[in-house]
C-alpha cells in the first residue's frame, strides 16, 4: 500500500476511546453522511507526524460514532495507544458531489467575485472554521477579508475558470477595508 502525503488526504475524524477488550476503537467521523464511509478498507492514523496505514477488519455504527476493528490492533493496550489520534483518508476516497456542492480544499486559489459590485475581492487563501460556519480567507488591499461560505451568499461556482461568484451583503467588504482606527470609535 502506497502511503500518501498528509496534504493529499483529508481528516476523516478521531479515535475517541477503546471499545471492549479485543482492540476495538470508538471513533468519531467528522463527515456529513456517515453511511458513505462504512465500507472503507483501510484508514491512515497519524502517529508521530507520519501517516500509518491500517486495514479495517470491521466497522459499524454506534449512534453518531463508529466502532472500528483494525488489523494488528487486537488488545486493549494497543487500542489505548491510539486514543485521541486523527484518522485520514486519501482525497481520492471522497464521495463525488453534485454540481452545486464542493469540498473546501477544492476552492483554494479560486477567485472571489462579488456579483453586487462585479469586483474581484481576491483568491481563496485558506478556509477558516468557525463554530457557526466556514469562511474563505483572502487578502484585499493588504488586509485580511473573511467571506462566509454559506449557500445563501454563493451564486455560482465556475470550476473551469476557478471562480466563485458571491452575492455579498452590502458593506461586508468595506468593514474589512476601512481604517482600523475608524472601527474603534
DRENPA-3360 file (N, C-alpha, C; in nm, 2 decimals, always signed):
BEGIN
1 = XXXXXXXX = +0.08/-0.12/+0.00/+0.00/+0.00/+0.00/+0.09/+0.12/+0.00 ~ +0.06/+0.21/-0.10/+0.14/+0.34/-0.10/+0.08/+0.43/+0.00 ~ +0.17/+0.50/+0.08/+0.13/+0.59/+0.18/+0.13/+0.73/+0.13 ~ +0.01/+0.79/+0.12/+0.01/+0.93/+0.07/+0.07/+1.03/+0.17 ~ +0.10/+1.15/+0.11/+0.14/+1.26/+0.20/+0.01/+1.31/+0.27 ~ +0.03/+1.37/+0.38/-0.08/+1.43/+0.46/-0.16/+1.53/+0.38 ~ -0.09/+1.61/+0.30/-0.16/+1.71/+0.22/-0.25/+1.65/+0.11 ~ -0.23/+1.52/+0.08/-0.31/+1.45/-0.02/-0.42/+1.38/+0.05;
9 = XXXXXXXX = -0.45/+1.41/+0.17/-0.55/+1.34/+0.25/-0.65/+1.44/+0.31 ~ -0.76/+1.39/+0.36/-0.85/+1.47/+0.44/-0.87/+1.40/+0.58 ~ -0.89/+1.49/+0.67/-0.91/+1.44/+0.81/-1.05/+1.38/+0.82 ~ -1.05/+1.25/+0.84/-1.18/+1.17/+0.85/-1.24/+1.19/+0.98 ~ -1.16/+1.19/+1.09/-1.21/+1.20/+1.22/-1.11/+1.17/+1.32 ~ -1.15/+1.12/+1.44/-1.06/+1.10/+1.55/-1.10/+0.98/+1.63 ~ -1.01/+0.91/+1.68/-1.03/+0.79/+1.77/-1.06/+0.85/+1.91 ~ -1.18/+0.82/+1.97/-1.22/+0.87/+2.10/-1.17/+0.79/+2.21;
17 = XXXXXXXX = -1.20/+0.65/+2.20/-1.16/+0.57/+2.31/-1.16/+0.42/+2.27 ~ -1.12/+0.34/+2.36/-1.12/+0.19/+2.33/-1.26/+0.14/+2.34 ~ -1.29/+0.02/+2.28/-1.42/-0.04/+2.29/-1.39/-0.19/+2.31 ~ -1.43/-0.24/+2.43/-1.41/-0.38/+2.46/-1.27/-0.42/+2.49 ~ -1.24/-0.55/+2.50/-1.11/-0.59/+2.54/-1.03/-0.65/+2.43 ~ -1.08/-0.65/+2.30/-1.00/-0.71/+2.19/-0.96/-0.61/+2.09 ~ -0.93/-0.49/+2.14/-0.87/-0.39/+2.05/-0.97/-0.30/+1.97 ~ -1.09/-0.31/+2.01/-1.19/-0.22/+1.94/-1.17/-0.07/+1.97;
25 = XXXXXXXX = -1.21/+0.01/+1.88/-1.20/+0.16/+1.90/-1.33/+0.22/+1.87 ~ -1.36/+0.32/+1.95/-1.48/+0.41/+1.92/-1.42/+0.53/+1.85 ~ -1.47/+0.57/+1.73/-1.42/+0.68/+1.66/-1.53/+0.77/+1.62 ~ -1.50/+0.90/+1.61/-1.59/+1.00/+1.55/-1.55/+1.03/+1.41 ~ -1.63/+1.02/+1.31/-1.60/+1.06/+1.18/-1.67/+1.19/+1.16 ~ -1.59/+1.29/+1.12/-1.64/+1.43/+1.10/-1.68/+1.45/+0.96 ~ -1.79/+1.38/+0.92/-1.85/+1.38/+0.78/-2.00/+1.41/+0.79 ~ -2.05/+1.45/+0.68/-2.19/+1.48/+0.67/-2.28/+1.35/+0.66;
33 = XXXXXXXX = -2.23/+1.25/+0.58/-2.30/+1.13/+0.56/-2.22/+1.01/+0.60 ~ -2.23/+0.97/+0.73/-2.15/+0.87/+0.79/-2.16/+0.73/+0.71 ~ -2.28/+0.71/+0.66/-2.31/+0.58/+0.59/-2.21/+0.56/+0.47 ~ -2.17/+0.67/+0.41/-2.08/+0.66/+0.29/-1.94/+0.61/+0.33 ~ -1.91/+0.60/+0.45/-1.78/+0.56/+0.49/-1.77/+0.43/+0.57 ~ -1.88/+0.36/+0.56/-1.89/+0.23/+0.64/-1.83/+0.11/+0.56 ~ -1.78/+0.13/+0.44/-1.72/+0.02/+0.36/-1.57/+0.05/+0.33 ~ -1.51/+0.14/+0.40/-1.37/+0.17/+0.38/-1.29/+0.05/+0.41;
41 = XXXXXXXX = -1.18/+0.02/+0.33/-1.10/-0.09/+0.35/-0.98/-0.06/+0.44 ~ -0.94/+0.06/+0.44/-0.82/+0.10/+0.52/-0.84/+0.24/+0.57 ~ -0.75/+0.28/+0.66/-0.75/+0.41/+0.72/-0.61/+0.45/+0.75 ~ -0.57/+0.57/+0.75/-0.44/+0.62/+0.80/-0.46/+0.69/+0.93 ~ -0.36/+0.65/+1.02/-0.36/+0.71/+1.15/-0.23/+0.79/+1.17 ~ -0.25/+0.91/+1.21/-0.13/+1.00/+1.23/-0.06/+0.96/+1.36 ~ +0.07/+0.91/+1.35/+0.15/+0.87/+1.46/+0.28/+0.94/+1.44 ~ +0.32/+1.02/+1.54/+0.45/+1.10/+1.54/+0.47/+1.17/+1.40;
49 = XXXXXXXX = +0.37/+1.24/+1.36/+0.37/+1.32/+1.24/+0.38/+1.24/+1.11 ~ +0.36/+1.11/+1.11/+0.36/+1.03/+1.00/+0.22/+0.96/+0.98 ~ +0.18/+0.93/+0.86/+0.06/+0.86/+0.84/+0.09/+0.71/+0.83 ~ +0.02/+0.63/+0.92/+0.05/+0.49/+0.92/-0.08/+0.42/+0.88 ~ -0.07/+0.33/+0.78/-0.19/+0.26/+0.73/-0.23/+0.14/+0.82 ~ -0.36/+0.13/+0.83/-0.42/+0.01/+0.90/-0.54/-0.04/+0.81 ~ -0.55/-0.17/+0.80/-0.66/-0.23/+0.73/-0.78/-0.24/+0.83 ~ -0.90/-0.21/+0.78/-1.02/-0.22/+0.86/-1.07/-0.36/+0.85;
57 = XXXXXXXX = -1.08/-0.43/+0.97/-1.14/-0.56/+0.97/-1.30/-0.55/+0.98 ~ -1.34/-0.45/+1.06/-1.49/-0.44/+1.08/-1.51/-0.29/+1.12 ~ -1.63/-0.24/+1.07/-1.67/-0.11/+1.10/-1.82/-0.11/+1.11 ~ -1.87/-0.05/+1.22/-2.02/-0.05/+1.24/-2.06/+0.08/+1.32 ~ -2.18/+0.12/+1.29/-2.23/+0.24/+1.36/-2.26/+0.21/+1.51 ~ -2.24/+0.32/+1.58/-2.28/+0.32/+1.73/-2.32/+0.46/+1.75 ~ -2.45/+0.49/+1.73/-2.50/+0.62/+1.75/-2.45/+0.71/+1.64 ~ -2.38/+0.82/+1.68/-2.32/+0.91/+1.59/-2.17/+0.88/+1.57;
65 = XXXXXXXX = -2.12/+0.77/+1.63/-1.98/+0.73/+1.61/-1.98/+0.60/+1.54 ~ -1.86/+0.54/+1.53/-1.84/+0.41/+1.47/-1.75/+0.33/+1.56 ~ -1.77/+0.20/+1.56/-1.68/+0.10/+1.62/-1.59/+0.05/+1.51 ~ -1.46/+0.06/+1.53/-1.36/+0.02/+1.44/-1.28/-0.10/+1.49 ~ -1.26/-0.20/+1.41/-1.16/-0.30/+1.45/-1.06/-0.30/+1.33 ~ -0.93/-0.28/+1.37/-0.83/-0.27/+1.28/-0.73/-0.39/+1.29 ~ -0.68/-0.44/+1.17/-0.58/-0.54/+1.18/-0.46/-0.50/+1.26 ~ -0.40/-0.59/+1.33/-0.29/-0.56/+1.42/-0.32/-0.50/+1.55;
73 = XXXXXXXX = -0.44/-0.45/+1.57/-0.49/-0.39/+1.69/-0.58/-0.49/+1.76 ~ -0.53/-0.57/+1.84/-0.61/-0.68/+1.90/-0.61/-0.69/+2.05 ~ -0.55/-0.59/+2.11/-0.56/-0.59/+2.26/-0.60/-0.45/+2.30 ~ -0.65/-0.44/+2.42/-0.70/-0.31/+2.48/-0.57/-0.21/+2.49 ~ -0.46/-0.27/+2.52/-0.34/-0.19/+2.53/-0.30/-0.12/+2.40 ~ -0.30/-0.20/+2.29/-0.27/-0.14/+2.16/-0.37/-0.04/+2.12 ~ -0.50/-0.07/+2.15/-0.61/+0.03/+2.12/-0.59/+0.16/+2.20 ~ -0.56/+0.14/+2.33/-0.54/+0.26/+2.42/-0.43/+0.35/+2.37;
81 = XXXXXXXX = -0.33/+0.30/+2.30/-0.22/+0.38/+2.25/-0.27/+0.47/+2.13 ~ -0.39/+0.44/+2.07/-0.44/+0.52/+1.96/-0.54/+0.62/+2.00 ~ -0.58/+0.63/+2.13/-0.68/+0.72/+2.17/-0.64/+0.87/+2.14 ~ -0.73/+0.95/+2.08/-0.70/+1.08/+2.05/-0.63/+1.11/+1.92 ~ -0.60/+1.00/+1.85/-0.53/+1.01/+1.72/-0.62/+1.04/+1.61 ~ -0.57/+1.12/+1.51/-0.65/+1.16/+1.40/-0.65/+1.05/+1.29 ~ -0.77/+1.04/+1.22/-0.78/+0.94/+1.11/-0.79/+1.02/+0.98 ~ -0.72/+0.96/+0.88/-0.72/+1.02/+0.75/-0.75/+0.92/+0.64;
89 = XXXXXXXX = -0.80/+0.98/+0.53/-0.82/+0.90/+0.41/-0.77/+0.99/+0.29 ~ -0.72/+0.92/+0.18/-0.68/+1.00/+0.07/-0.80/+1.08/+0.01 ~ -0.76/+1.19/-0.05/-0.87/+1.28/-0.11/-0.95/+1.20/-0.22 ~ -0.88/+1.10/-0.28/-0.95/+1.02/-0.39/-1.07/+0.94/-0.33 ~ -1.07/+0.93/-0.20/-1.18/+0.85/-0.13/-1.30/+0.93/-0.11 ~ -1.30/+1.06/-0.13/-1.41/+1.15/-0.10/-1.52/+1.12/-0.20 ~ -1.65/+1.11/-0.16/-1.76/+1.08/-0.25/-1.77/+1.20/-0.35 ~ -1.82/+1.16/-0.47/-1.84/+1.26/-0.57/-1.96/+1.35/-0.53;
97 = XXXXXXXX = -1.95/+1.48/-0.54/-2.06/+1.57/-0.50/-2.14/+1.61/-0.62 ~ -2.26/+1.65/-0.60/-2.34/+1.71/-0.70/-2.28/+1.84/-0.75 ~ -2.32/+1.89/-0.86/-2.26/+2.01/-0.93/-2.26/+2.13/-0.84 ~ -2.36/+2.15/-0.76/-2.38/+2.28/-0.68/-2.30/+2.27/-0.55 ~ -2.23/+2.16/-0.52/-2.16/+2.14/-0.40/-2.01/+2.13/-0.42 ~ -1.93/+2.15/-0.32/-1.79/+2.15/-0.33/-1.72/+2.11/-0.20 ~ -1.60/+2.06/-0.20/-1.52/+2.04/-0.08/-1.44/+2.16/-0.07 ~ -1.41/+2.20/+0.06/-1.34/+2.32/+0.08/-1.20/+2.32/+0.02;
105 = XXXXXXXX = -1.13/+2.21/+0.02/-1.00/+2.21/-0.04/-1.00/+2.24/-0.19 ~ -1.11/+2.21/-0.25/-1.12/+2.23/-0.40/-1.12/+2.37/-0.44 ~ -1.16/+2.46/-0.35/-1.17/+2.61/-0.39/-1.05/+2.69/-0.35 ~ -0.95/+2.63/-0.29/-0.83/+2.70/-0.26/-0.77/+2.76/-0.39 ~ -0.74/+2.89/-0.40/-0.69/+2.95/-0.52/-0.80/+3.01/-0.61 ~ -0.92/+2.98/-0.59/-1.03/+3.03/-0.67/-1.04/+3.18/-0.64 ~ -1.08/+3.26/-0.75/-1.11/+3.40/-0.74/-1.24/+3.42/-0.67 ~ -1.25/+3.51/-0.58/-1.38/+3.55/-0.52/-1.43/+3.68/-0.59;
113 = XXXXXXXX = -1.55/+3.67/-0.64/-1.60/+3.78/-0.72/-1.74/+3.82/-0.65 ~ -1.75/+3.94/-0.62/-1.88/+4.00/-0.57/-1.97/+4.04/-0.68 ~ -2.08/+3.96/-0.71/-2.17/+3.99/-0.81/-2.24/+4.13/-0.80 ~ -2.26/+4.17/-0.67/-2.32/+4.30/-0.65/-2.24/+4.42/-0.71 ~ -2.11/+4.41/-0.69/-2.02/+4.52/-0.74/-1.94/+4.48/-0.87 ~ -1.95/+4.35/-0.90/-1.87/+4.30/-1.01/-1.72/+4.32/-0.99 ~ -1.68/+4.30/-0.86/-1.55/+4.33/-0.82/-1.48/+4.20/-0.78 ~ -1.35/+4.18/-0.82/-1.27/+4.07/-0.77/-1.22/+4.10/-0.63;
121 = XXXXXXXX = -1.25/+4.03/-0.53/-1.21/+4.05/-0.39/-1.07/+4.00/-0.37 ~ -1.04/+3.88/-0.42/-0.91/+3.82/-0.40/-0.92/+3.67/-0.43 ~ -0.82/+3.59/-0.40/-0.82/+3.45/-0.42/-0.84/+3.38/-0.28 ~ -0.91/+3.27/-0.28/-0.92/+3.19/-0.15/-0.78/+3.14/-0.11 ~ -0.73/+3.19/+0.00/-0.60/+3.16/+0.05/-0.61/+3.04/+0.15 ~ -0.72/+3.04/+0.23/-0.74/+2.93/+0.32/-0.88/+2.93/+0.36 ~ -0.92/+2.82/+0.43/-1.06/+2.81/+0.48/-1.05/+2.82/+0.64 ~ -1.12/+2.90/+0.70/-1.12/+2.92/+0.84/-1.25/+2.86/+0.90;
129 = XXXXXXXX = -1.24/+2.77/+0.99/-1.35/+2.70/+1.05/-1.39/+2.78/+1.18 ~ -1.52/+2.83/+1.18/-1.57/+2.89/+1.30/-1.69/+2.81/+1.35 ~ -1.73/+2.83/+1.47/-1.84/+2.74/+1.53/-1.96/+2.74/+1.44 ~ -2.00/+2.85/+1.39/-2.13/+2.86/+1.31/-2.12/+2.84/+1.16 ~ -1.99/+2.86/+1.11/-1.98/+2.85/+0.96/-1.83/+2.84/+0.92 ~ -1.81/+2.81/+0.80/-1.67/+2.82/+0.74/-1.66/+2.95/+0.67 ~ -1.54/+3.00/+0.66/-1.51/+3.13/+0.60/-1.39/+3.11/+0.50 ~ -1.41/+3.18/+0.38/-1.30/+3.18/+0.29/-1.21/+3.30/+0.33;
137 = XXXXXXXX = -1.08/+3.28/+0.35/-0.99/+3.39/+0.39/-0.92/+3.43/+0.26 ~ -0.91/+3.56/+0.24/-0.84/+3.62/+0.13/-0.77/+3.75/+0.18 ~ -0.70/+3.82/+0.09/-0.64/+3.94/+0.12/-0.68/+4.04/+0.01 ~ -0.72/+4.16/+0.05/-0.76/+4.27/-0.04/-0.70/+4.40/+0.01 ~ -0.63/+4.47/-0.08/-0.57/+4.59/-0.04/-0.48/+4.58/+0.09 ~ -0.41/+4.46/+0.10/-0.32/+4.44/+0.21/-0.39/+4.40/+0.34 ~ -0.52/+4.38/+0.34/-0.60/+4.35/+0.46/-0.67/+4.21/+0.44 ~ -0.68/+4.14/+0.55/-0.75/+4.01/+0.56/-0.90/+4.04/+0.54;
145 = XXXXXXXX = -0.96/+3.96/+0.46/-1.10/+3.96/+0.44/-1.16/+3.82/+0.45 ~ -1.26/+3.81/+0.53/-1.33/+3.67/+0.55/-1.47/+3.67/+0.49 ~ -1.49/+3.58/+0.40/-1.62/+3.57/+0.33/-1.69/+3.44/+0.38 ~ -1.81/+3.46/+0.44/-1.89/+3.34/+0.48/-1.92/+3.25/+0.37 ~ -1.89/+3.12/+0.38/-1.92/+3.02/+0.28/-2.06/+2.96/+0.31 ~ -2.16/+3.04/+0.29/-2.29/+3.00/+0.32/-2.37/+3.00/+0.18 ~ -2.45/+2.90/+0.17/-2.52/+2.88/+0.04/-2.60/+3.00/-0.01 ~ -2.66/+3.08/+0.09/-2.73/+3.19/+0.05/-2.65/+3.31/-0.01;
153 = XXXXXXXX = -2.52/+3.30/+0.02/-2.43/+3.41/-0.04/-2.36/+3.36/-0.17 ~ -2.35/+3.23/-0.19/-2.29/+3.18/-0.31/-2.38/+3.17/-0.43 ~ -2.35/+3.24/-0.54/-2.44/+3.25/-0.65/-2.40/+3.14/-0.75 ~ -2.27/+3.12/-0.78/-2.23/+3.03/-0.88/-2.08/+2.99/-0.86 ~ -2.04/+2.87/-0.89/-1.90/+2.83/-0.89/-1.87/+2.79/-1.03 ~ -1.76/+2.85/-1.08/-1.72/+2.81/-1.21/-1.58/+2.74/-1.20 ~ -1.59/+2.61/-1.20/-1.47/+2.53/-1.18/-1.37/+2.54/-1.29 ~ -1.42/+2.56/-1.41/-1.33/+2.57/-1.53/-1.24/+2.70/-1.52;
161 = XXXXXXXX = -1.30/+2.81/-1.47/-1.23/+2.94/-1.46/-1.18/+2.96/-1.32 ~ -1.21/+2.87/-1.23/-1.17/+2.88/-1.09/-1.21/+3.01/-1.03 ~ -1.35/+3.03/-1.03/-1.41/+3.15/-0.98/-1.53/+3.11/-0.89 ~ -1.55/+3.19/-0.79/-1.67/+3.18/-0.70/-1.74/+3.31/-0.71 ~ -1.87/+3.31/-0.75/-1.94/+3.43/-0.76/-2.03/+3.44/-0.63 ~ -2.02/+3.55/-0.56/-2.10/+3.57/-0.44/-2.20/+3.69/-0.45 ~ -2.31/+3.68/-0.38/-2.40/+3.79/-0.36/-2.38/+3.83/-0.22 ~ -2.28/+3.92/-0.19/-2.24/+3.95/-0.06/-2.33/+4.07/-0.01;
169 = XXXXXXXX = -2.35/+4.07/+0.12/-2.43/+4.18/+0.18/-2.36/+4.31/+0.17 ~ -2.43/+4.41/+0.14/-2.38/+4.55/+0.12/-2.30/+4.59/+0.25 ~ -2.17/+4.63/+0.23/-2.09/+4.68/+0.34/-2.00/+4.58/+0.40 ~ -2.02/+4.45/+0.36/-1.93/+4.34/+0.42/-1.78/+4.37/+0.39 ~ -1.75/+4.39/+0.27/-1.61/+4.41/+0.23/-1.55/+4.54/+0.29 ~ -1.64/+4.64/+0.29/-1.59/+4.77/+0.34/-1.55/+4.76/+0.49 ~ -1.62/+4.68/+0.56/-1.59/+4.66/+0.71/-1.44/+4.62/+0.72 ~ -1.39/+4.53/+0.63/-1.25/+4.49/+0.64/-1.15/+4.59/+0.59;
177 = XXXXXXXX = -1.20/+4.67/+0.49/-1.11/+4.77/+0.43/-1.09/+4.90/+0.50 ~ -1.19/+4.94/+0.58/-1.18/+5.07/+0.65/-1.07/+5.07/+0.74 ~ -1.02/+5.19/+0.77/-0.91/+5.21/+0.87/-0.95/+5.15/+1.00 ~ -0.86/+5.08/+1.07/-0.90/+5.02/+1.20/-0.92/+5.12/+1.30 ~ -0.86/+5.24/+1.30/-0.89/+5.34/+1.39/-1.03/+5.39/+1.39 ~ -1.09/+5.39/+1.26/-1.23/+5.43/+1.25/-1.32/+5.33/+1.31 ~ -1.29/+5.20/+1.30/-1.37/+5.10/+1.36/-1.38/+5.10/+1.51 ~ -1.27/+5.15/+1.58/-1.27/+5.15/+1.72/-1.35/+5.26/+1.79;
185 = X = -1.40/+5.36/+1.71/-1.47/+5.47/+1.77/-1.61/+5.43/+1.82;
% end
